[in-house]
Amino acid sequence: MVVHIFLYIFQCFISESLNIDMPILFRNNARMKNAVEDFRLARGLTYAAVGRTAGFTRATVLKHCRGELAISGEAALRYHLRLGIPLKDLRPDLFAADSDKAA
């Protein structure tokens, strides 16, 4: 934790000294596609409501949506079975489309 704080302060100092805009090291600012967050927003649900339906805590759903916690294969299956989110959207690395498997 102390190392992260030090690196954050160092990065801020460097960016101010050189007058350049640097992305923050420990925050994923890029909006990557997140099937759980897209599902939640499209239906106007809270993190707690998604968690109750899928069988996760509110904190776990929040971390999945923010990309702070990777969605495991088991979690992907649970989201798929209880919410209907396609597996290939949740974990394309594990559940590739059928057309990708043919070879």
C-alpha positions, 0 to 999 in steps of 0.5 A: 500500500505504501509503495502504491501511494509513493508511486502515485505521488511520484507520478503526480510530481513528474506530470506537474514538473514536466507539465504533461498529462499522464494517466494514473497508474492505479486506475483503469480510466479506459472504458472497456466493455463490461457485460455486467455493467452494461446489463445493470445500466440498461435495466436501471438496477443497483449493484445490490439488486444485481448481486441479489439476483446473481448470488453475489454481494453488492461489493463483488458486483461493484468490483466486477463492474469496475474491473477491479476483480476479474470475473471467474469462469464460475462467476460468468456461469452464474451471471449467465444462468441467473441474468441471461448475459451471454458467456461470450460477453462475460469471458470471451477468452473462455467462452469463444463463439462457436464459429471461432471453435470450428477448425 
